[in-house]
């Protein structure tokens, strides 16, 4: 195939098709950011599971655990506190007869 056989407008058309595909995210959307980490911890504290909290911020459960291992320190402490708060919240809801 030679370059002469490629229509001159092929590249813009291919770019437009790629941009219109649903479900594609920018590379930055696949990374943990501070706002995502905070929202994740808030969801844990609200009683969500790790998987559900990660999904709420557009990340996976596995990436959350990798972040915890990589970041350590304050993030790991925040995770532990949020999990305890979430467990306490779920226990209180069960005591009140709430569903969860």
Gaussian input, Z-matrix of N, CA and C with variables (Angstrom, degrees):
# hf/3-21g

backbone

0 1
 N
 C     1     B1
 C     2     B2     1     A1
 N     3     B3     2     A2     1     D1
 C     4     B4     3     A3     2     D2
 C     5     B5     4     A4     3     D3
 N     6     B6     5     A5     4     D4
 C     7     B7     6     A6     5     D5
 C     8     B8     7     A7     6     D6
 N     9     B9     8     A8     7     D7
 C    10    B10     9     A9     8     D8
 C    11    B11    10    A10     9     D9
 N    12    B12    11    A11    10    D10
 C    13    B13    12    A12    11    D11
 C    14    B14    13    A13    12    D12
 N    15    B15    14    A14    13    D13
 C    16    B16    15    A15    14    D14
 C    17    B17    16    A16    15    D15
 N    18    B18    17    A17    16    D16
 C    19    B19    18    A18    17    D17
 C    20    B20    19    A19    18    D18
 N    21    B21    20    A20    19    D19
 C    22    B22    21    A21    20    D20
 C    23    B23    22    A22    21    D21
 N    24    B24    23    A23    22    D22
 C    25    B25    24    A24    23    D23
 C    26    B26    25    A25    24    D24
 N    27    B27    26    A26    25    D25
 C    28    B28    27    A27    26    D26
 C    29    B29    28    A28    27    D27
 N    30    B30    29    A29    28    D28
 C    31    B31    30    A30    29    D29
 C    32    B32    31    A31    30    D30
 N    33    B33    32    A32    31    D31
 C    34    B34    33    A33    32    D32
 C    35    B35    34    A34    33    D33
 N    36    B36    35    A35    34    D34
 C    37    B37    36    A36    35    D35
 C    38    B38    37    A37    36    D36
 N    39    B39    38    A38    37    D37
 C    40    B40    39    A39    38    D38
 C    41    B41    40    A40    39    D39
 N    42    B42    41    A41    40    D40
 C    43    B43    42    A42    41    D41
 C    44    B44    43    A43    42    D42
 N    45    B45    44    A44    43    D43
 C    46    B46    45    A45    44    D44
 C    47    B47    46    A46    45    D45
 N    48    B48    47    A47    46    D46
 C    49    B49    48    A48    47    D47
 C    50    B50    49    A49    48    D48
 N    51    B51    50    A50    49    D49
 C    52    B52    51    A51    50    D50
 C    53    B53    52    A52    51    D51
 N    54    B54    53    A53    52    D52
 C    55    B55    54    A54    53    D53
 C    56    B56    55    A55    54    D54
 N    57    B57    56    A56    55    D55
 C    58    B58    57    A57    56    D56
 C    59    B59    58    A58    57    D57
 N    60    B60    59    A59    58    D58
 C    61    B61    60    A60    59    D59
 C    62    B62    61    A61    60    D60
 N    63    B63    62    A62    61    D61
 C    64    B64    63    A63    62    D62
 C    65    B65    64    A64    63    D63
 N    66    B66    65    A65    64    D64
 C    67    B67    66    A66    65    D65
 C    68    B68    67    A67    66    D66
 N    69    B69    68    A68    67    D67
 C    70    B70    69    A69    68    D68
 C    71    B71    70    A70    69    D69
 N    72    B72    71    A71    70    D70
 C    73    B73    72    A72    71    D71
 C    74    B74    73    A73    72    D72
 N    75    B75    74    A74    73    D73
 C    76    B76    75    A75    74    D74
 C    77    B77    76    A76    75    D75
 N    78    B78    77    A77    76    D76
 C    79    B79    78    A78    77    D77
 C    80    B80    79    A79    78    D78
 N    81    B81    80    A80    79    D79
 C    82    B82    81    A81    80    D80
 C    83    B83    82    A82    81    D81
 N    84    B84    83    A83    82    D82
 C    85    B85    84    A84    83    D83
 C    86    B86    85    A85    84    D84
 N    87    B87    86    A86    85    D85
 C    88    B88    87    A87    86    D86
 C    89    B89    88    A88    87    D87
 N    90    B90    89    A89    88    D88
 C    91    B91    90    A90    89    D89
 C    92    B92    91    A91    90    D90
 N    93    B93    92    A92    91    D91
 C    94    B94    93    A93    92    D92
 C    95    B95    94    A94    93    D93
 N    96    B96    95    A95    94    D94
 C    97    B97    96    A96    95    D95
 C    98    B98    97    A97    96    D96
 N    99    B99    98    A98    97    D97
 C   100   B100    99    A99    98    D98
 C   101   B101   100   A100    99    D99
 N   102   B102   101   A101   100   D100
 C   103   B103   102   A102   101   D101
 C   104   B104   103   A103   102   D102
 N   105   B105   104   A104   103   D103
 C   106   B106   105   A105   104   D104
 C   107   B107   106   A106   105   D105
 N   108   B108   107   A107   106   D106
 C   109   B109   108   A108   107   D107
 C   110   B110   109   A109   108   D108
 N   111   B111   110   A110   109   D109
 C   112   B112   111   A111   110   D110
 C   113   B113   112   A112   111   D111
 N   114   B114   113   A113   112   D112
 C   115   B115   114   A114   113   D113
 C   116   B116   115   A115   114   D114
 N   117   B117   116   A116   115   D115
 C   118   B118   117   A117   116   D116
 C   119   B119   118   A118   117   D117
 N   120   B120   119   A119   118   D118
 C   121   B121   120   A120   119   D119
 C   122   B122   121   A121   120   D120
 N   123   B123   122   A122   121   D121
 C   124   B124   123   A123   122   D122
 C   125   B125   124   A124   123   D123
 N   126   B126   125   A125   124   D124
 C   127   B127   126   A126   125   D125
 C   128   B128   127   A127   126   D126
 N   129   B129   128   A128   127   D127
 C   130   B130   129   A129   128   D128
 C   131   B131   130   A130   129   D129
 N   132   B132   131   A131   130   D130
 C   133   B133   132   A132   131   D131
 C   134   B134   133   A133   132   D132
 N   135   B135   134   A134   133   D133
 C   136   B136   135   A135   134   D134
 C   137   B137   136   A136   135   D135
 N   138   B138   137   A137   136   D136
 C   139   B139   138   A138   137   D137
 C   140   B140   139   A139   138   D138
 N   141   B141   140   A140   139   D139
 C   142   B142   141   A141   140   D140
 C   143   B143   142   A142   141   D141
 N   144   B144   143   A143   142   D142
 C   145   B145   144   A144   143   D143
 C   146   B146   145   A145   144   D144
 N   147   B147   146   A146   145   D145
 C   148   B148   147   A147   146   D146
 C   149   B149   148   A148   147   D147
 N   150   B150   149   A149   148   D148
 C   151   B151   150   A150   149   D149
 C   152   B152   151   A151   150   D150
 N   153   B153   152   A152   151   D151
 C   154   B154   153   A153   152   D152
 C   155   B155   154   A154   153   D153
 N   156   B156   155   A155   154   D154
 C   157   B157   156   A156   155   D155
 C   158   B158   157   A157   156   D156
 N   159   B159   158   A158   157   D157
 C   160   B160   159   A159   158   D158
 C   161   B161   160   A160   159   D159
 N   162   B162   161   A161   160   D160
 C   163   B163   162   A162   161   D161
 C   164   B164   163   A163   162   D162
 N   165   B165   164   A164   163   D163
 C   166   B166   165   A165   164   D164
 C   167   B167   166   A166   165   D165
 N   168   B168   167   A167   166   D166
 C   169   B169   168   A168   167   D167
 C   170   B170   169   A169   168   D168
 N   171   B171   170   A170   169   D169
 C   172   B172   171   A171   170   D170
 C   173   B173   172   A172   171   D171
 N   174   B174   173   A173   172   D172
 C   175   B175   174   A174   173   D173
 C   176   B176   175   A175   174   D174
 N   177   B177   176   A176   175   D175
 C   178   B178   177   A177   176   D176
 C   179   B179   178   A178   177   D177
 N   180   B180   179   A179   178   D178
 C   181   B181   180   A180   179   D179
 C   182   B182   181   A181   180   D180
 N   183   B183   182   A182   181   D181
 C   184   B184   183   A183   182   D182
 C   185   B185   184   A184   183   D183
 N   186   B186   185   A185   184   D184
 C   187   B187   186   A186   185   D185
 C   188   B188   187   A187   186   D186
 N   189   B189   188   A188   187   D187
 C   190   B190   189   A189   188   D188
 C   191   B191   190   A190   189   D189
 N   192   B192   191   A191   190   D190
 C   193   B193   192   A192   191   D191
 C   194   B194   193   A193   192   D192
 N   195   B195   194   A194   193   D193
 C   196   B196   195   A195   194   D194
 C   197   B197   196   A196   195   D195
 N   198   B198   197   A197   196   D196
 C   199   B199   198   A198   197   D197
 C   200   B200   199   A199   198   D198
 N   201   B201   200   A200   199   D199
 C   202   B202   201   A201   200   D200
 C   203   B203   202   A202   201   D201
 N   204   B204   203   A203   202   D202
 C   205   B205   204   A204   203   D203
 C   206   B206   205   A205   204   D204
 N   207   B207   206   A206   205   D205
 C   208   B208   207   A207   206   D206
 C   209   B209   208   A208   207   D207
 N   210   B210   209   A209   208   D208
 C   211   B211   210   A210   209   D209
 C   212   B212   211   A211   210   D210
 N   213   B213   212   A212   211   D211
 C   214   B214   213   A213   212   D212
 C   215   B215   214   A214   213   D213
 N   216   B216   215   A215   214   D214
 C   217   B217   216   A216   215   D215
 C   218   B218   217   A217   216   D216
 N   219   B219   218   A218   217   D217
 C   220   B220   219   A219   218   D218
 C   221   B221   220   A220   219   D219
 N   222   B222   221   A221   220   D220
 C   223   B223   222   A222   221   D221
 C   224   B224   223   A223   222   D222
 N   225   B225   224   A224   223   D223
 C   226   B226   225   A225   224   D224
 C   227   B227   226   A226   225   D225
 N   228   B228   227   A227   226   D226
 C   229   B229   228   A228   227   D227
 C   230   B230   229   A229   228   D228
 N   231   B231   230   A230   229   D229
 C   232   B232   231   A231   230   D230
 C   233   B233   232   A232   231   D231
 N   234   B234   233   A233   232   D232
 C   235   B235   234   A234   233   D233
 C   236   B236   235   A235   234   D234
 N   237   B237   236   A236   235   D235
 C   238   B238   237   A237   236   D236
 C   239   B239   238   A238   237   D237
 N   240   B240   239   A239   238   D238
 C   241   B241   240   A240   239   D239
 C   242   B242   241   A241   240   D240
 N   243   B243   242   A242   241   D241
 C   244   B244   243   A243   242   D242
 C   245   B245   244   A244   243   D243
 N   246   B246   245   A245   244   D244
 C   247   B247   246   A246   245   D245
 C   248   B248   247   A247   246   D246
 N   249   B249   248   A248   247   D247
 C   250   B250   249   A249   248   D248
 C   251   B251   250   A250   249   D249
 N   252   B252   251   A251   250   D250
 C   253   B253   252   A252   251   D251
 C   254   B254   253   A253   252   D252
 N   255   B255   254   A254   253   D253
 C   256   B256   255   A255   254   D254
 C   257   B257   256   A256   255   D255
 N   258   B258   257   A257   256   D256
 C   259   B259   258   A258   257   D257
 C   260   B260   259   A259   258   D258
 N   261   B261   260   A260   259   D259
 C   262   B262   261   A261   260   D260
 C   263   B263   262   A262   261   D261
 N   264   B264   263   A263   262   D262
 C   265   B265   264   A264   263   D263
 C   266   B266   265   A265   264   D264
 N   267   B267   266   A266   265   D265
 C   268   B268   267   A267   266   D266
 C   269   B269   268   A268   267   D267
 N   270   B270   269   A269   268   D268
 C   271   B271   270   A270   269   D269
 C   272   B272   271   A271   270   D270
 N   273   B273   272   A272   271   D271
 C   274   B274   273   A273   272   D272
 C   275   B275   274   A274   273   D273
 N   276   B276   275   A275   274   D274
 C   277   B277   276   A276   275   D275
 C   278   B278   277   A277   276   D276
 N   279   B279   278   A278   277   D277
 C   280   B280   279   A279   278   D278
 C   281   B281   280   A280   279   D279
 N   282   B282   281   A281   280   D280
 C   283   B283   282   A282   281   D281
 C   284   B284   283   A283   282   D282
 N   285   B285   284   A284   283   D283
 C   286   B286   285   A285   284   D284
 C   287   B287   286   A286   285   D285
 N   288   B288   287   A287   286   D286
 C   289   B289   288   A288   287   D287
 C   290   B290   289   A289   288   D288
 N   291   B291   290   A290   289   D289
 C   292   B292   291   A291   290   D290
 C   293   B293   292   A292   291   D291
 N   294   B294   293   A293   292   D292
 C   295   B295   294   A294   293   D293
 C   296   B296   295   A295   294   D294
 N   297   B297   296   A296   295   D295
 C   298   B298   297   A297   296   D296
 C   299   B299   298   A298   297   D297

   B1=1.4444
   B2=1.5164
   B3=1.2957
   B4=1.4567
   B5=1.5128
   B6=1.3057
   B7=1.4556
   B8=1.5205
   B9=1.3355
   B10=1.4520
   B11=1.5185
   B12=1.3336
   B13=1.4562
   B14=1.5277
   B15=1.3204
   B16=1.4638
   B17=1.5199
   B18=1.3202
   B19=1.4710
   B20=1.5234
   B21=1.3117
   B22=1.4708
   B23=1.5186
   B24=1.3231
   B25=1.4639
   B26=1.5266
   B27=1.3309
   B28=1.4708
   B29=1.5278
   B30=1.3229
   B31=1.4699
   B32=1.5263
   B33=1.3288
   B34=1.4738
   B35=1.5272
   B36=1.3309
   B37=1.4660
   B38=1.5200
   B39=1.3290
   B40=1.4728
   B41=1.5259
   B42=1.3256
   B43=1.4712
   B44=1.5189
   B45=1.3270
   B46=1.4707
   B47=1.5256
   B48=1.3291
   B49=1.4739
   B50=1.5221
   B51=1.3265
   B52=1.4695
   B53=1.5281
   B54=1.3271
   B55=1.4647
   B56=1.5217
   B57=1.3212
   B58=1.4630
   B59=1.5218
   B60=1.3101
   B61=1.4660
   B62=1.5158
   B63=1.3268
   B64=1.4743
   B65=1.5221
   B66=1.3238
   B67=1.4573
   B68=1.5164
   B69=1.3237
   B70=1.4618
   B71=1.5144
   B72=1.3256
   B73=1.4569
   B74=1.5258
   B75=1.3051
   B76=1.4586
   B77=1.5235
   B78=1.3234
   B79=1.4640
   B80=1.5207
   B81=1.3180
   B82=1.4652
   B83=1.5203
   B84=1.3191
   B85=1.4616
   B86=1.5198
   B87=1.3174
   B88=1.4576
   B89=1.5228
   B90=1.3058
   B91=1.4609
   B92=1.5267
   B93=1.3372
   B94=1.4574
   B95=1.5152
   B96=1.3017
   B97=1.4633
   B98=1.5244
   B99=1.3131
   B100=1.4700
   B101=1.5272
   B102=1.3382
   B103=1.4724
   B104=1.5312
   B105=1.3309
   B106=1.4671
   B107=1.5193
   B108=1.3431
   B109=1.4661
   B110=1.5294
   B111=1.3213
   B112=1.4652
   B113=1.5202
   B114=1.3350
   B115=1.4666
   B116=1.5256
   B117=1.3229
   B118=1.4641
   B119=1.5311
   B120=1.3251
   B121=1.4737
   B122=1.5267
   B123=1.3211
   B124=1.4691
   B125=1.5225
   B126=1.3304
   B127=1.4689
   B128=1.5185
   B129=1.3362
   B130=1.4738
   B131=1.5247
   B132=1.3198
   B133=1.4681
   B134=1.5212
   B135=1.3218
   B136=1.4665
   B137=1.5222
   B138=1.3263
   B139=1.4544
   B140=1.5154
   B141=1.3341
   B142=1.4615
   B143=1.5271
   B144=1.3139
   B145=1.4633
   B146=1.5233
   B147=1.3265
   B148=1.4603
   B149=1.5224
   B150=1.3217
   B151=1.4690
   B152=1.5221
   B153=1.3250
   B154=1.4687
   B155=1.5239
   B156=1.3185
   B157=1.4652
   B158=1.5281
   B159=1.3230
   B160=1.4696
   B161=1.5222
   B162=1.3330
   B163=1.4734
   B164=1.5235
   B165=1.3299
   B166=1.4660
   B167=1.5276
   B168=1.3208
   B169=1.4679
   B170=1.5252
   B171=1.3352
   B172=1.4564
   B173=1.5136
   B174=1.3129
   B175=1.4633
   B176=1.5297
   B177=1.3268
   B178=1.4579
   B179=1.5274
   B180=1.3182
   B181=1.4686
   B182=1.5269
   B183=1.3319
   B184=1.4675
   B185=1.5302
   B186=1.3278
   B187=1.4636
   B188=1.5310
   B189=1.3224
   B190=1.4693
   B191=1.5263
   B192=1.3196
   B193=1.4644
   B194=1.5328
   B195=1.3394
   B196=1.4702
   B197=1.5242
   B198=1.3373
   B199=1.4597
   B200=1.5214
   B201=1.3148
   B202=1.4662
   B203=1.5230
   B204=1.3353
   B205=1.4690
   B206=1.5323
   B207=1.3119
   B208=1.4593
   B209=1.5237
   B210=1.3296
   B211=1.4637
   B212=1.5251
   B213=1.3468
   B214=1.4631
   B215=1.5152
   B216=1.3114
   B217=1.4579
   B218=1.5092
   B219=1.3211
   B220=1.4630
   B221=1.5200
   B222=1.3353
   B223=1.4575
   B224=1.5215
   B225=1.3209
   B226=1.4699
   B227=1.5352
   B228=1.3207
   B229=1.4672
   B230=1.5265
   B231=1.3252
   B232=1.4583
   B233=1.5167
   B234=1.3238
   B235=1.4669
   B236=1.5295
   B237=1.3306
   B238=1.4654
   B239=1.5336
   B240=1.3302
   B241=1.4689
   B242=1.5295
   B243=1.3272
   B244=1.4608
   B245=1.5260
   B246=1.3246
   B247=1.4698
   B248=1.5260
   B249=1.3391
   B250=1.4694
   B251=1.5223
   B252=1.3188
   B253=1.4691
   B254=1.5250
   B255=1.3196
   B256=1.4637
   B257=1.5123
   B258=1.3414
   B259=1.4730
   B260=1.5256
   B261=1.3302
   B262=1.4669
   B263=1.5232
   B264=1.3219
   B265=1.4639
   B266=1.5248
   B267=1.3336
   B268=1.4723
   B269=1.5255
   B270=1.3352
   B271=1.4628
   B272=1.5270
   B273=1.3286
   B274=1.4680
   B275=1.5281
   B276=1.3262
   B277=1.4639
   B278=1.5223
   B279=1.3226
   B280=1.4772
   B281=1.5182
   B282=1.3205
   B283=1.4575
   B284=1.5224
   B285=1.3276
   B286=1.4621
   B287=1.5190
   B288=1.3267
   B289=1.4537
   B290=1.5167
   B291=1.3282
   B292=1.4630
   B293=1.5169
   B294=1.2864
   B295=1.4697
   B296=1.5158
   B297=1.3248
   B298=1.4656
   B299=1.4824
   A1=108.12
   A2=117.13
   A3=121.82
   A4=109.60
   A5=115.08
   A6=119.72
   A7=111.92
   A8=115.72
   A9=118.63
   A10=111.64
   A11=118.39
   A12=120.21
   A13=113.06
   A14=118.56
   A15=122.47
   A16=108.31
   A17=118.21
   A18=119.91
   A19=110.51
   A20=117.91
   A21=120.40
   A22=113.47
   A23=117.75
   A24=119.24
   A25=112.62
   A26=118.19
   A27=121.54
   A28=111.95
   A29=117.94
   A30=120.70
   A31=111.60
   A32=119.76
   A33=118.44
   A34=112.90
   A35=116.86
   A36=118.89
   A37=110.34
   A38=117.80
   A39=121.09
   A40=110.50
   A41=116.83
   A42=120.18
   A43=110.54
   A44=117.01
   A45=120.39
   A46=110.85
   A47=117.19
   A48=120.30
   A49=110.25
   A50=117.40
   A51=120.90
   A52=110.44
   A53=117.56
   A54=120.70
   A55=111.89
   A56=116.91
   A57=119.17
   A58=113.11
   A59=117.82
   A60=120.52
   A61=110.23
   A62=117.08
   A63=118.25
   A64=109.75
   A65=115.58
   A66=120.24
   A67=114.34
   A68=117.77
   A69=119.64
   A70=108.99
   A71=115.56
   A72=119.57
   A73=108.92
   A74=115.90
   A75=120.61
   A76=108.78
   A77=116.59
   A78=120.06
   A79=112.07
   A80=118.12
   A81=120.81
   A82=111.59
   A83=118.04
   A84=120.85
   A85=112.18
   A86=117.21
   A87=121.20
   A88=112.19
   A89=116.98
   A90=121.15
   A91=110.46
   A92=114.56
   A93=120.19
   A94=108.32
   A95=115.94
   A96=122.24
   A97=107.14
   A98=116.10
   A99=119.53
   A100=111.71
   A101=119.12
   A102=118.17
   A103=112.45
   A104=117.50
   A105=119.67
   A106=110.83
   A107=116.51
   A108=120.53
   A109=110.45
   A110=117.07
   A111=120.52
   A112=110.89
   A113=116.56
   A114=120.10
   A115=110.84
   A116=117.02
   A117=121.90
   A118=110.10
   A119=116.91
   A120=120.65
   A121=111.01
   A122=116.89
   A123=120.02
   A124=110.95
   A125=116.82
   A126=120.89
   A127=110.58
   A128=116.91
   A129=119.62
   A130=110.29
   A131=116.14
   A132=120.54
   A133=111.55
   A134=116.44
   A135=120.55
   A136=111.76
   A137=116.56
   A138=119.98
   A139=115.28
   A140=117.50
   A141=120.12
   A142=110.12
   A143=115.77
   A144=120.17
   A145=108.69
   A146=116.07
   A147=120.00
   A148=109.65
   A149=117.01
   A150=120.76
   A151=111.11
   A152=117.08
   A153=120.66
   A154=110.92
   A155=117.42
   A156=120.90
   A157=110.39
   A158=116.19
   A159=119.65
   A160=110.50
   A161=116.85
   A162=120.09
   A163=111.32
   A164=116.81
   A165=121.02
   A166=112.27
   A167=116.89
   A168=120.09
   A169=111.97
   A170=116.23
   A171=119.98
   A172=115.12
   A173=116.72
   A174=121.02
   A175=108.80
   A176=116.18
   A177=120.45
   A178=110.45
   A179=114.89
   A180=120.90
   A181=110.03
   A182=115.63
   A183=120.06
   A184=111.14
   A185=116.77
   A186=118.76
   A187=110.56
   A188=117.04
   A189=120.02
   A190=110.00
   A191=116.63
   A192=119.24
   A193=111.42
   A194=117.41
   A195=119.85
   A196=110.25
   A197=116.80
   A198=120.07
   A199=110.49
   A200=116.67
   A201=120.05
   A202=110.95
   A203=116.18
   A204=120.23
   A205=111.34
   A206=116.31
   A207=121.53
   A208=111.31
   A209=117.10
   A210=120.91
   A211=111.45
   A212=115.96
   A213=119.66
   A214=112.07
   A215=116.66
   A216=124.05
   A217=116.27
   A218=114.76
   A219=120.97
   A220=112.46
   A221=116.99
   A222=118.56
   A223=110.19
   A224=117.84
   A225=121.43
   A226=110.21
   A227=117.24
   A228=120.18
   A229=110.48
   A230=116.48
   A231=120.76
   A232=111.42
   A233=116.49
   A234=122.26
   A235=109.04
   A236=116.21
   A237=120.24
   A238=111.42
   A239=116.75
   A240=120.04
   A241=111.14
   A242=116.88
   A243=120.49
   A244=110.63
   A245=116.95
   A246=119.42
   A247=110.90
   A248=116.18
   A249=119.07
   A250=111.16
   A251=116.31
   A252=120.03
   A253=110.24
   A254=117.08
   A255=121.22
   A256=112.30
   A257=115.79
   A258=119.78
   A259=110.55
   A260=116.20
   A261=120.12
   A262=110.80
   A263=116.42
   A264=120.11
   A265=110.84
   A266=116.92
   A267=120.23
   A268=110.78
   A269=117.48
   A270=120.37
   A271=110.42
   A272=116.70
   A273=120.32
   A274=110.74
   A275=116.51
   A276=119.90
   A277=111.39
   A278=116.09
   A279=119.19
   A280=110.77
   A281=117.64
   A282=121.80
   A283=111.07
   A284=116.46
   A285=120.86
   A286=111.57
   A287=116.34
   A288=119.71
   A289=113.29
   A290=117.26
   A291=121.45
   A292=110.73
   A293=115.86
   A294=121.10
   A295=109.33
   A296=115.56
   A297=123.24
   A298=108.63
   D1=128.32
   D2=179.86
   D3=-100.81
   D4=164.65
   D5=179.35
   D6=-65.79
   D7=-26.31
   D8=-179.17
   D9=-66.91
   D10=-24.77
   D11=-177.44
   D12=-83.93
   D13=-8.41
   D14=178.97
   D15=-88.39
   D16=124.22
   D17=179.11
   D18=-60.44
   D19=144.56
   D20=-177.13
   D21=-64.28
   D22=-24.23
   D23=-179.41
   D24=-97.83
   D25=14.78
   D26=-177.69
   D27=-66.18
   D28=-41.99
   D29=-177.80
   D30=-64.14
   D31=-47.86
   D32=177.80
   D33=-62.20
   D34=-36.76
   D35=178.84
   D36=-66.36
   D37=-41.65
   D38=178.90
   D39=-64.43
   D40=-39.82
   D41=178.54
   D42=-64.98
   D43=-40.40
   D44=179.13
   D45=-65.06
   D46=-39.79
   D47=177.81
   D48=-64.06
   D49=-43.96
   D50=-179.11
   D51=-64.25
   D52=-39.38
   D53=-179.07
   D54=-69.78
   D55=-26.32
   D56=-176.80
   D57=-88.98
   D58=-3.64
   D59=179.73
   D60=-68.81
   D61=127.33
   D62=176.60
   D63=-74.02
   D64=150.47
   D65=174.92
   D66=91.18
   D67=-10.43
   D68=178.92
   D69=-83.59
   D70=134.37
   D71=179.05
   D72=-119.28
   D73=154.77
   D74=174.55
   D75=-67.47
   D76=154.33
   D77=-178.99
   D78=-56.21
   D79=-35.87
   D80=-179.62
   D81=-63.23
   D82=-25.98
   D83=179.16
   D84=-69.47
   D85=-16.55
   D86=-179.62
   D87=-90.64
   D88=0.43
   D89=-177.43
   D90=-105.83
   D91=150.75
   D92=173.75
   D93=-77.37
   D94=133.14
   D95=174.22
   D96=-118.65
   D97=167.16
   D98=177.64
   D99=-58.94
   D100=-45.60
   D101=178.18
   D102=-61.60
   D103=-37.26
   D104=177.75
   D105=-65.28
   D106=-42.96
   D107=-178.95
   D108=-63.70
   D109=-40.96
   D110=179.46
   D111=-66.28
   D112=-44.14
   D113=178.42
   D114=-63.97
   D115=-36.37
   D116=176.57
   D117=-61.68
   D118=-48.28
   D119=179.78
   D120=-64.69
   D121=-37.64
   D122=176.33
   D123=-61.37
   D124=-41.30
   D125=179.39
   D126=-66.54
   D127=-39.54
   D128=175.78
   D129=-61.01
   D130=-44.14
   D131=-179.39
   D132=-65.97
   D133=-25.77
   D134=178.79
   D135=-80.40
   D136=-4.30
   D137=176.27
   D138=105.56
   D139=5.07
   D140=178.19
   D141=-75.26
   D142=154.32
   D143=173.54
   D144=-73.27
   D145=167.26
   D146=177.60
   D147=-59.14
   D148=-44.69
   D149=-178.93
   D150=-62.23
   D151=-45.65
   D152=-178.92
   D153=-66.82
   D154=-41.27
   D155=179.67
   D156=-64.18
   D157=-40.92
   D158=178.56
   D159=-65.02
   D160=-42.49
   D161=178.72
   D162=-61.66
   D163=-36.70
   D164=-179.89
   D165=-60.61
   D166=-28.94
   D167=179.63
   D168=-103.34
   D169=9.87
   D170=175.97
   D171=80.66
   D172=22.46
   D173=-179.19
   D174=-122.82
   D175=173.65
   D176=179.81
   D177=-100.95
   D178=160.91
   D179=176.49
   D180=-59.55
   D181=-42.76
   D182=-178.38
   D183=-62.59
   D184=-40.12
   D185=-179.58
   D186=-68.61
   D187=-30.63
   D188=177.08
   D189=-65.32
   D190=-44.76
   D191=178.40
   D192=-66.36
   D193=-35.55
   D194=176.60
   D195=-65.44
   D196=-40.18
   D197=177.87
   D198=-62.94
   D199=-42.42
   D200=179.26
   D201=-60.23
   D202=-43.83
   D203=179.89
   D204=-67.02
   D205=-38.45
   D206=-177.16
   D207=-75.85
   D208=-44.97
   D209=-174.66
   D210=-79.03
   D211=-42.78
   D212=-179.88
   D213=55.99
   D214=-150.35
   D215=173.38
   D216=44.38
   D217=-124.67
   D218=-174.29
   D219=-65.76
   D220=-35.16
   D221=179.09
   D222=-64.61
   D223=-43.32
   D224=178.75
   D225=-64.06
   D226=-39.07
   D227=176.88
   D228=-65.16
   D229=-43.05
   D230=177.50
   D231=-61.94
   D232=-39.38
   D233=177.62
   D234=-59.99
   D235=-50.17
   D236=-178.58
   D237=-60.53
   D238=-44.31
   D239=178.71
   D240=-64.59
   D241=-41.34
   D242=179.86
   D243=-65.44
   D244=-40.79
   D245=178.71
   D246=-63.15
   D247=-42.91
   D248=178.52
   D249=-62.95
   D250=-41.48
   D251=178.30
   D252=-63.97
   D253=-40.52
   D254=178.57
   D255=-64.79
   D256=-41.99
   D257=177.49
   D258=-63.66
   D259=-41.93
   D260=178.99
   D261=-64.25
   D262=-40.42
   D263=179.21
   D264=-63.65
   D265=-44.79
   D266=179.15
   D267=-64.59
   D268=-39.31
   D269=178.72
   D270=-64.27
   D271=-41.19
   D272=178.73
   D273=-64.28
   D274=-39.19
   D275=177.69
   D276=-65.00
   D277=-38.74
   D278=177.68
   D279=-65.72
   D280=-38.37
   D281=179.43
   D282=-65.45
   D283=-35.16
   D284=178.58
   D285=-80.84
   D286=-7.88
   D287=-179.61
   D288=89.17
   D289=11.14
   D290=179.08
   D291=-74.43
   D292=151.99
   D293=179.57
   D294=-84.93
   D295=141.85
   D296=172.96
   D297=-178.83

